[in-house]
Amino acid sequence: MLKKYINIAALSTILVLGGTSCGADLEVKPFLSGLPKDVITSETDVQTVLIGGYEALTSTNAYGSRMLLNAELLGASLAEIRWRGTFDDPRQFSNKYILVNNADVAAMWLAAYRTINGANLVLENMALVKDETAKNRIEGEAKFLRAIMHFEILRIYGKPFIQGSANNDADSGVPIQTKTNNTELLKRSTISEVYAVIEADLKDAEAKLPASNGVYADKSVAAAFLSRVYLQQYKYAEARDAANRVITGSRRTLAATVAACFNNAKNSSEDLFAIQSNAQDNVNQMASFFVSRRDVQYLPGMLNQFASNDARRALFFVGAGSRTLSGKWTEQNNAVLPVIRLAEMYLIRAEANFALTTSVGASPLEDINRIRQRANLSALTSLTVDDIRRERKLELIAEGHLIHDLKRWKGAVTGFDAGGNTINLNYDAPALVAPIPQREMNVNPNLKQNAGY
């Protein structure tokens, strides 16, 4: 994915960033508004804005690090991972005591809606694209970008999806933005309403995208994200089938080792979607936070969950200051940043098949043993739900899944209260949902703040 070989034109910057950089507009407009509608006049302009949407994903505030980093910090107990850096904003996520003026909270919200707004601008100018094949691809990519950012902010700022519930509580989700907007002050939608939009976009994207699209989103990438979306809603049959489509149709293969999935100058055989980075255009800030700055420390409570011979445990190393760090992010200047890998599809298929007592594509035991074998672990002869969850946690650690899996599995973590006392927090605790940015609350009276803030 993204910008390794492409210079983003000034037009893209104007459109994706909302048409403002400083001045009075920033003081009065919500992040969801401000896109100019009259500056796209050609198919080239449409394509430029689309590329700008991918560019927005590379931001430190999106997949460049913070959406993944803060999900990891928020979903880990105090005995598993601790933030040791100087920035207070991620420390609040690590401590599970987030303030409404948290800079990361505002930055992630803005990065998501920048991408969504750019995608909407592309979709509203599709009449400029004359070639039908190109039109399908561009529309598919724009809907893909819009869907995944709605998905990320829903999981960060929305209440947890509750299995067996209609998930129709007012203001439980996030604002849905499916058109460019300069004036309307949007309200928060329900969780179910946001998921319906996400699913529709991703299904349309999968239908329209080509089987191969270079480093950009293709048919299998849309299906992979769709499997994530379904799994978060306990739609096991749909999640299983989407993951199976990726496994059988993506032409990706598991890398020979877990280490081979990371710190690569180009996509590994396993990468479904990855942020492109090089020495001249470095966007892999995961390496900065996790290793070069030594901000994220892994503690015995996490490390002891690995078997001593687990190859995934061997990726951790002791750095300066005697802090144990993740070796998944040692290279910064010329390493892609995997966002979604084929291994996750095997884990999703296994979990979904297990929940349904089915064996579509393979049995759950076969899929879990496939992941274990690569980690140099012996094959299991039987399987429990705890086995599946453990393999998922250990395989995907440091990649931004912890809080989302914690909520889906109805788990609990430790954090701090206002007095600095250690407390237990269940998956549905208000402290595990980020606040709507205070700046956005100040300028949009239609928004309702999350509980506890």
Buried (B, 14 or more C-beta within 10 A) or exposed (E): BBBBEBEBBEBBBBBBBBBBEEEEEBEEBBBBBBBBBEEBEEBEBBBBBBBBBBBBBBBBBBBBBBBBBBBBBBBBBBBBBBBBBEEEBBBBBBBBBBEBEBBBBBBBBBBBBBBBBBBBBBBBBBEBBEEEEEBBBBBBBBBBBBBBBBBBBBBBBBBBBBEEEEBEEEBBBBBBBBEBBEEBBBBBBBBBBBBEBBBEBBBBBBEBBBEEBEBBBBBBBBBBBBBBBBBBBBBBBBBBBBBBBBBEEBEBEBBEBBBBBBBBBEBBBBBBBBBBBBEEBBBBBBBBBBBBBBBBBBBEBBEEBBBEEBBBBBBBEEBEEEBBBBBBBBBBEBBBBBBBBBBBBBBBBBBBBBBBEBBBBBBBBBBBBBBBEBBBBEEEEEBEEEBBBBBBBBBBBBBBBBBBBBBBBEBBBBBBEEEEEEBEBBBEBEBBBBBBBBBBBEBBEEBEBBEEB
